[in-house]
Amino acid sequence: MKHLFVQRRFLEVSIHIVSWLLIFGFPIVFIDRERGFNWVSFLRHSCVPLCYFLIFYANYLWLVPRYMFKDETRKYVLGNALLIFCLSLLLHVYLESMSTLPPPLARHIPARWIFYVRDMGMMVFVAGLGAAIRTSLRWRQAEERLIEAERQKTEAELKNLKNQLNPHFLLNTLNNIYALIAFDSDKAQTAVQELSKLLRHVLYDNQQTFVPLQKELEFIRNYVALMRIRLPRQVEVSVSLESGSGTALQIAPLIFISLIENAFKHGISPTTHSFIRISIVGRTDGVVSCEIHNSNHPKSGQDQSGSGVGLEQVAKRLELIYPGNYEWTKGISEDGQVYSSILTIQTKSV
């Protein structure tokens, strides 16, 4: 950020220097080859640009920040009027004192007040130009501060969601291990070992904004392996995870886990045939598609496993990380037997 500010400041100063060099050096373009360069004539013609220079930076550096930005418009107008009047008067006194025209030619010069009006009009224009440029700069800085504030707010919201997600995920997993302890302590021990692998991903990789898709899919494989330990035989689980050959896609960590948790929570019945089908595919064009279909077995009102905040967190994270770059459709089939959740994310445009 500091480096970007220095570059922008350097560019701004460079534009000012080049612009004024062109304005002051403009008379050099019309040098007569026969007569050569006349320093006295050049300095005489530089008086007008010098007045413009003083008025421009008096507005740019002092009058506009001191009065206009503080809604003291009257003082700003009076300050400019006094400055323009004094500079115009000094300019014409100096130019007339240096006039070398003989009396016959001097009589054909238009009235003095025409030159006063002309130069004062140009000075008013230069003052307005300085005010406009300084005001636009202030608007740009205000817009940048607003964007930075929004960015910091988004990062804070994402961090808060991550802090909520970790306990939510851990609580659901511990509930599963607790259920195993009651009837199969060996499987419970295996589940604890699998849980340690998952926690490594949750505690370290989840602190990053994006992780490789391949690593996220490996986490999902470990999670499904952990969930399989407690599943009854009549539950069919099908998993297809492809990160994309030769691609290096990045994805927000744990963005799919709540969808998978939801499938295991509502897609399993201890008495009837159940199924869970999970497919996550990364494509070379940057699209990552996640399709989850499971048999629909809603929990009873007495079953309080899971707080139900997982899907809400997914929606919030998607809107914060991938605004306008995702499509998510979910719902129950017409016969009420299948629940589907289909999420498509365009990662490369983020």
ZIWO-V716149 format. One record per helix or strand. SS is the DSSP state (helix for helix, strand for strand). FROM is the first residue (numbers start at 1). TO is the last residue. Records with the same first field share a line. If there is no record, write none. Layout:
SS = FROM-TO + FROM-TO
This chain:
helix = 2-30 + 39-66 + 68-70 + 73-97 + 103-106 + 112-181 + 185-207 + 213-228 + 257-266 + 310-321
strand = 211-212 + 235-242 + 250-251 + 274-282 + 287-295 + 326-332 + 338-346
